Amino acid sequence: MTQMKIPVVRNILQANDRLADANRKVFDGAGIFAINLMSSPGAGKTSLLEKTIDALAGRIKMAVIEGDLQSDFDAERIQRKGVQAVQINTEGGCHLDGNMIQMALEALELRDVELLVIENVGNLVCPAEFNLGEHEKVMILSVTEGHDKPLKYPLMFQLCSALLINKIDLLPYTDCDIDVIRSSARQLNANQAIFEISCRTGDGLPEWLDWLEAKVRSSRGK
């Protein structure tokens, strides 16, 4: 008989939660609003970050933690925007965890940072299971991935307070039904904010930016 490893998994998550709580205290102490940005590879996380940085320049001071299996391409893209960015390479790991974030924070100058975006490893499963200390979980779903993803990968949709449906400019060339995405996502999380966007054309981005800026201002009591 094969022995199940549930207690081991539970212990790992509990240990991670303790580290995440410590991270949250750092964020709160520094007056930083932190989001955990998740998606499949290629859904548009870094493109969204670049657009968001450009739009909020001079209004909200940002820093970014980039998570990926290898390379520092994404961190370099963000740094070229004039924003602090530190790269975490997981060397094959499928998600970021509380300990990785704790170490990455040591490489950032947190003074005056108002918004920290943690761009997680591209994956629709593991990243949702590990709390990083963030205040909100946000996810991107590209229309090229299809409308079946909410029901195939429900946990991430359940936990994320905002869903950005990206690449809507490609809808005429896909079989994706946004109404199905919306309906399925609402079944999993009735309070989830949903934005239909295109990082290429800019459609829908003002609504996302308004939501994000309101969250940052509210967290800082402004």
Buried (B, 14 or more C-beta within 10 A) or exposed (E): EEEEEEEEEEEBBEEBBEBBEBBBEBBBEBBBBBBBBBBBEEBBBBBBBBBBBEBBEEEBBBBBBBBBBEEBEBBEBBBEBEBBBBBBBBEEBBBBBBBBBBEBBEEBEBEEBBBBBBBBBBBBBBBBBBBBBBBBBBBBBBBBBBBEBBBEBBBBBBBBBBBBBBBBBBBEEBEBBBEBBBEBBBEBBEEBBBBBBBBBEEEBBEBBBEBBBEBBBEBEEE
